[in-house]
């Protein structure tokens, strides 16, 4: 393999050696430490804690006047000349510390890599994002397995078996698919049988078609993953059996290598939380595992040393350097690592404004809880995926409004008037003669109506009683003047997300670099980040003693 090591956005940092990786991580930790309050901010407390005051007043005054399009480009490092110097420095410095995530062609790893297209049969059930991921990842796994002599692929967190089946049928590799869901295992087996019939019909010459073997197991530690992997693969270099195995043992023992244990490669497509971390530890500890290709996700679900209080190995930090660092993340900051600058940049103005509105509704809803249901508020309740449902609902309204904007506006306001015929205070505030131009008047009608719907739905989910419209209006009037700060605030916070992800990825890479000179590892942007935001693959393989000495 011959890939160019990743470098920071400005080219000042690289991770080609352990020393350079540590230098990059130290710079990241220092920058993130200076902006800790912004990192730890939570949307529900935006109005309650007056979070816009955490940011330089000059910055906020500038950004609240910016077009939405400029705000959406901010997390990608785009600045405007008229911005305050300190704001431009913040954005540009942040971007210089981020690992570049523009997709690279798999051929830059090895010139002879062939990316086999996923045909119609294999692609059944896949959306365009999944198809893109499977095609690129399968090609890289096949090439690395071939180069390091691995005979069997272990697909960790295999889901419905898309990667496992592409490797089996397109690249003729024996695959063991491990997943926690027995339903996923059943789907994988049934799907593989249908695909096998198609490929069998295509074969002119007699060809033995390998079907993935499935294993259902909750992988709670690297020891569990190692034991299950070795047990499932010990005879896999012979005939590939069609078999579904279930792992129920909580603390299985790692088996010693035997002559029947084939050389393995671990692969994972968005293996969730600690699962990606356990893959790295198994790669290091198991002699039979010769290589690894892992694309992680769900950083918010990682266990963290300072928060878990257990004796198990945490998902973060992994490297010795990160363990000695004073940087502590926590769930809220790890959740921020899942933000995608590319996705922010690709949002339309309408969708972005809807997102900002939903943030405002959730923060205002918290004010309702604080005032009328303080005992519920203290429990930090979750109201589920209400925000996403509301965004989908509003997206449909935006599409429909393109045909009849004025009619919908008039209907929305007249309906709201009818709903509030007995609340003169609501009428006098929203419909008074001093409300301004009609378009602003209508927009405020819609926003209050949506906030009311959001609140009533949230109260219902939490089992709380109702709140009168006039009381909701009073809260909305109090917070509405500050809602213009939500977009700028969250774009600034989103600019820090890629830095947190970079730190987590470099921690994993450094863990491998700290092992010995017999391990080669790199970070590689395998997918289009606009299509698949978690696009960075950790690729590692073990060198022979002779090649290391050479």
N, C-alpha and C positions, 0 to 999 in steps of 0.2 A: 504494500500500500504506500502511496506517495501523495499525501494531501498537504496543502499549505496550512500551517497552524493558524488557528483563529486569532484575529487581532481586534483590539478595541476600535470603536467607531472612528476615532481620530488617528489610529495607527500607533499610538504611543505605548500601548500595552499589547502583550501577546501571552500565550500559554504554551509555548513550545517546550519549555522546561519547567520543572517544579519551582525553581527560584522565580522565574518570570510570572508564573501563575500566582504565587504568593504575593508578589509585588502588586499585581492587578487587584487581588482580593483586599489587600490593605488599603489601596486607594478607594475601592468601593465602600469598605467599612467606614472609612473616615467621612466620605461624602454623605452616606446614609445616616451616620450618627449626627451630623449637623442638621439634618432635616427630620429628626425623630418625630416631633409633634405632627407633621404632615403625614408621615408614614402611618402613624397609629390612629389617625382620624377615622371615625366611622360615620356613615351617612345618617344614621338614626339620630345622632346627637348634633347635627349641623346647626339647627336653630337653637336648640337648648343650650349648647355650649358656645354659641357665637363663633363658630370655627373659622369664619372668614378673617377673624382678627389674628389668627395664627400666621397669616401671610402678610408680608410687607404691604402696607396700605397703598403705596405707589403702584405696586404690581397689580393689585386688585382694581384700583381705579382705572388703570390702563386696560386690563383684560376685559373688564365688564363692558367696555365700549367696542371691543373687537368683533368682527364678523365671526359667525360660528365656524366658517371654513378655516379661519386662522387658528381658532382654538383647537380644532380637531387635528391640525398638523403639528401642534406644539409637542405632544409626546414623541413625535418622530424627529425632533430636533430642529424644526423650522422656526425661525425667529423673524421679527419685523424690525426694520431699522429704527423706527420711532419708539420702540420699547425701551424702558429704563435699562441702563447698562448692566445693573446687577441682575435683572431678569434675564437678559440675553446670556449672561455668563452662566447662570443657573441651568438654563435649557441646554446650552452648548456643552457645558462640562458634563452634565448628565449623559448626553448622547455619546460623548467621547469614551465613556466608561462602559457602554453597552456592547455586548458581543454582537458582531454583525450577523444578521439572520437572513440575508438574501439567499435564496436557494442556489446551491451549486449542483452542477450536473454530476451524477454518480460516477461518470467517466473520469472526473478529476481525482477520484480515489484510486482507480485502476483503469487504464485505457480500454481493457478488454471487457468491461462490464457491459452486458446487454440487458436493457430494460424490456422485458417481455410484456406486451400489452395484455391487460386483463380482458378476456373475451366476454361475450354476452352471457354465457352460462356461468362462468366464475363470478361475474359481476352482479348476479342476481342478488337483490337486497342491499347493494352498496349505493350510496349517493356519490356524487362526483368527488367530494372530499375524500371519502374512504378509498375510492378507486385510485385516486392520485397517490395516496399514502401507500397502499398495498403494492402498486406497481414499482415504486421507487425503493421501498424497504425490502421487498422480496428479492429484487435484483442485487442489492448490496449484501444481504445475508447470504445469498447463493455464492457470490464472488468471494466473500471472506471465508465462508465454509470451505470452498475449494482451495483457497490459498493456504489455509492452515491445517488442512487434512481432517476437518471435522466430518464425521459420518452421519450424525443425527442432529437435527435442530430441535431445541426445546422452546416452544412458543409460550412465554409466561404471561398470564393474563390474556388468554387467547380469545375471550369473548365468543362470538359465533363462528370462529374458525376461519375468517377470511384470509388472514396471513398464512395460517397452516395449510389451507387448501391450495393457495397459489404456489407455495413452496413444494407441495406434494405433486400437484398435477402439471404445473408449468416447468418446474425445475427437477422433478423426480428425486426429491430429497425425503428421507424418512423424517417424520415429524411427530413429536409428542406435544400435545396441546394441554396446558394446565390452566384451569380456571376454577374459581370458587363456586360457580353456579352449575348445578346438575342440569338445569334447563338448557344452559348454553352448551353443555356437553351433548345433550340429546339433539339439539339443533345442528351442532357440528357434524355429528355422525350421520343424521338423516340427509343433510345437505351434501356431505361427501359422497354418499351413495348415489344421489341423483347425478352429481357431476361425474362420477366414475363411469356411469353408463354412457354419458355423452362422449367422454374421452375414449372409452373402449370401442365405441362405434367408429371413431375417427381413425383408430390404429389400423394400418395396413398390415404391419408385421406384428407378431405376438409380442406384447409388451406387458411387463408386470407393473400394474398401477398401484402406487403406494397410497394408502388412505391414512390420514392422521389418527394416531392413537390418542384418546382423550383421558385425562385424569382430573377428577374433581377433588379439590383440596383447598381449604382455607390456609393460605401461606402466612403464618404469623411471625416467622423469623427466617433468617437465612439458613439455619440448621434444618428447618422443615423443608424449605425449598431444595436444599442439597440432597436430603434423604429421598424425597419424592422423585427428584430428577434421576438420581442414580438407580433407584429401584425400577422406574419405568423404562429406563434406557439400557439396562444391563444386557439384554438379549436383542437389542434393536438393530444391531448390525447384521443380524441374520434375516430371516423372513419377517416382514413388518406385519405384526398381528393387528387385526381390527378388534380393538378391545377398549372398553370404558372401565377405568379403575377409579375407586373412590378412596380417598385418604381420610381416615377418622382419627388416627393417632395424633395426639396433641404434641408430643415431644419425641419424634422418631429419631433413631440413632443414625448418624452418617456412616454409611458402609465404606469399608476399605476398598480401594481400587482392586479390581480383579481383571483377569484376562478377558472376561466377557463384557467388560465395560467399554463401550466405544468412545472415541473422542467426540466431544460435543461442542455446539455453539448455542449460546443463549440469545434469544431474540424477544423483544417486547415492544409492541406498538401501544404507546400511552398506557403502560402498566401503572396503575394508580398508586399514589402516595408512596408508602414504604416498599411496595413491591419492586419498584425500579431500583431502590437502594439495596434490597436483599439480593437482587441479581448481581450487583457489583461485588458484594461480599462473597457470593458463591463462586463467581468467576475467579476471585483471588484465592479462595481456600481449596477449591476442588481441582485436583490434578487433571481430571478428565475433561474439564471445560477449557477449551483452547481459545475461544473467542467470544465476543459479546457485541451485540448491537441493540442498544436500548434507547427508546424515545419515551421520556417520562411525562407525567402530567399531574394535575391535582396536588400542587404543592401545599395547598391549605390542609390536606389530609396527612401530611408528614408528621410523624412524631418528632418532638424536639427535646433535647437533653434538659434544658432549663425548665421545661413545663411538665414533662411526663412524670418525673419522680420515680422511675422504675430502674431495674438493673439491666434491662434489655438494651441492645444497641439501638440508638435513636436513628431516625431517618435524616436528621440534621442536628448538629454538624457531623460530617464524616471524617474529614481530613484532620490531621494533627494541628495544622496551622489554624483552622477555623475553630477548633476546640479551645485553643489558647486565646482566641480573639474575644474582645468584650462585646461583639455584636450579637445581640439576641433578637430573634425575629418575632415569634408568636404567630398565632393563627391569622390575625387580621393582616399582618404584613405579608405572610406567606400567601394569603389569598390575593393580595395585590400583585404578586408575581405572575398571576394568571392573566393579567391585563395584556392586551396586544396593541402596540402602537400602530401596527399595520391595519388592524380592524378599526381602530379609532379613525384613522386617516381615510378609510374607505366608506365611512358612514355618510349618508346623505344628510342635508341640513334638517329635514323633517324628522328623521329618525333620531338624530342627535338631540334636537329640542324635546322630543318625547322622552328620551332617557333622562335629560335634565329635569323635566317635569316630574317624572316618577320619583327621582331622588328627593325633590321638594315635597311631594306628597308624603313620602315615607317619613321624612324629617318632621313635617308638620303633624303627621299622625302621632309621632312620639310625644309631641306637645299635648295632644289630646289625652294620651295615656297619663302623662305627668300630672295633668290638671284634674282629670275626672276618675282615673283608675290608677292611682299611684302604687297600689300594692301589686298590680299587674306589671307596671312599668319597671319596678325593681327586679323583676324576674328576667329582664332582657328577653322578651318573647320573640319568637320567630313567627311571621305570618305567612310562611311558605313562599310559593312561587307567584304570589299575587302580582308583583311588579312585572314579571315577564308576561303574564297573561294580559295585563293592562296594556303593555307595549304592543302586543299583537293586536289587541282590540283597536288601539289608536292607529296602528299601521293600516288596518282595513279602512278606518274612517278617512285617513289621508288619501288613500287611493280613490275611494268613493267621492271625496270632496272635489277631486279634479273635474268631475262632471257637473257638479251643482253646488259650488261653494256657498253662494249667497243663500240659496234655499235652505241648506243645512244649517247655516248660521242662524237664520231667522227662526227656523224650527227649534233649534237648541235653546235659544233665548226665550221664545214664547212658551216652550215646555217648562223651562225652569221657572218662569213667572207663574204658570198655572200651579206648579208644585208648591209654590210659596205664597199663595194668595192670602194666607192668614198671618204672614210674618212681614209686617210693614217695615221693620228694620232692614230686612234683607232687600226689599224693594227699594227703599230710599237710598241705600248705599250702592247697590249694583246698578240700579236703573235710574238714578238721579240725573239731573240735567248736566251735572258737572263731570260726567264720566269720560268725556273726551270724544274723539272720532269714533264712528261706528265700528271700524275694524278692531280697535283696541277694546271697545265696549263688548263686542262679541267674544273676543279672545278671553277676556276676564270671566265672562259668563261660563264659557266652556271649562276653564281651569277650575273654577270653584265647583262646578257640577262634577267634574272628574275627581277632585279632591274629596268631595262628599261621598261619591261612590266608593272610592278607595277606602275611606274611613269606615263606612258602614260595613263593607266586606271584611276589613280587618277586625273590627269589633265582633263581628259574627264568628269569625274563625277562633277568636280568643274567648268566646263565651261571655262577652261583656254586654252590658245593656246599651241602649241607644243614647245618643246625645242630640239635643235639639239643633235645628239648622242655624238658629241665631248664634248659638254657642260655637258651632263650627266656623261660622262666618267671622266671629270675633277673633278666633285663633288665626284664621287665614289672613285676615286684615293685618294682624300683628307681624306675621312672618313674610308676607308677600313682598314687601319692599326689599327684603334681603335675598329673595330667590334668584336675583340676577347674578349673585356671586357663586351660585352652585356650579354653573358650567365652567368658569375659570378655575375654581378651586379643584374640581375633579379632574380637569385636564392637567393641572400642575401635579396632582397626586398620581395620575396615570403615567406621567413622565418618569416617575420613580419605579414603576412596576418592572420594566425591563432590566433595571439595575439589580433588583432583588432576584429576579430569575437568573441573571448572569452570575451573581454571587453563589446561588445554589448549584448551578451547573459547574462552575469552577471548583467548588468544594468537592463535588463528585469526581471531577477530573483529577484534582490534586490527590485525592485518596488513592487513585490508581497510580499516579506518578510517584507517590511516596513508597510504593511497595518494593520495587527493585528495578534494576536495569533490564530485567527479563520481560517486562510488560511495556508494550507500546500502546498509547491511548491518545485519542483526539476527539474534539467536538466538531460535528459536521452538520451544516444546515441542509437537511435532506429534502424538505418539502417547501412548497411555496407558502410563506408565512401568512399571506392574506387568506389563503384557502385553509391552511392548517397552522394556527398560531403556535402550537407546541411542536416546533419543527426541528429542534436540535437533537441530533443523535449522538450518544456517546458510543464510540467504536473502539474496541480494545482487542488486542490479541497477544498471545504469549510467544516470545522469541525463544528459540533454542539456545542453549549455552554457547554453542559454536558461533551462531549468528551474532550474539551479543558481544562476544570477544572480538569478532571481526570488525 
